[in-house]
Amino acid sequence: MSGCRLRVRVTPRGGADRIDAIQTDEAGHSLVRVRVRAAPADGEANAAVIKLLARALGLPRSRLDLVAGATSRTKTLWVDGLDEVQVLDRLVA
C-alpha cells in the first residue's frame, strides 16, 4: 500500500488541539504546524498529534506512525495509504 512522510512542527501546551498552517520549508517540503494541549512528557504530545492528524485525515490512528523526532518539536510521521497530495488536500479542506 502507498503512503507518505509528513513533517509536522508541534507546539505542545498550545491551549488547543488544532492545525495552524501548512507551510513550505526552506528545502521546499510541506510542513504542517500544529498545536496540542498535551505536555511534551511521557509521549503525551506525540499521542495528541497523532490523534489530531488522524481525525483531520479521516484515518484510524493506527495508519499514522511517528518515524522521527519523538523528542523534537519537528516530527516526521508516516501516513499509510495516502500520498502527499491527498494528505494536504484533506488537511486544507
N, C-alpha and C positions, 0 to 999 in steps of 0.2 A: 504494500500500500504506500501511497505517496505521503509526503509530509514536508515540513519546512522548519527552519530555525527562525525564531522570533526574538529579537533583542528588546529588552524591557529595562527602563530606568525607573526605579522604585523609590518612593518617598514613604518610609514607614512612619507610623504615628501621624498620618496626614489628616486626621479628623474625619475622613470619609473614605469609603471604598469606591473609587471611580477612575475612569480613564481620562486623563487630562488632555493629551495631544498625541498625534502621530507626527514625528519629525523625521528628517533625514540627517544622519550624522555626517561628519567631515569626509568619511570614506564613501558616502553615497548609499548607505544602507538604512533601511527603515528602523526607527527606534520609537517604541511606544512608551510614553510617560504615564505612569500610574501612581496613585496614592492609595494607601491602605491604612486602616485604623490600628492594625496589629503592630505590636512592638517587634523589633528585629532580634528577638531572643527565642531560642529553642525552636527555630524554624517556623514560628507563628506568621511572620510577614510573608515568607515564601509560600506557605499554605494559602494565605489570604490572596496572594497574587494569582495563584493557580485557580482558585475558586472564582475570582473576579473575571479572569480571562475566559475560563471555561463557560461561564454564564453568558458573557458577551458574544462568544463564538457559537453558542448553541451546541456545545460538545460536553460529554461527560469528563470529569476531572482526570480520569484515567487516560485520556487521549493527550494530555499535556504532561511533559516531563521536564524538570529542571536539569539541564545538562552542564551549565557552567555558571559560576557566580553565586554560589549558595551563601557566601558571607559578604558579598559585594552589593552595592546599590544597582549596578548594571548586571543584569542576568541574561542568560540565553536559555530559551525554552524550546523544546521540540514539540511541534504541533502535528500530531499524527492524523493523516487523512485529508489535509488541506494544503494547497500551495500558498505562497506568499500573497499572491493577488487575491485569492479567496479570503485569507485571513484579514487583510487590510480592508477589503470590501465589507466584511461582516463587522469589523470594529468601527468603521465610519458610519454605517447605517444606523 
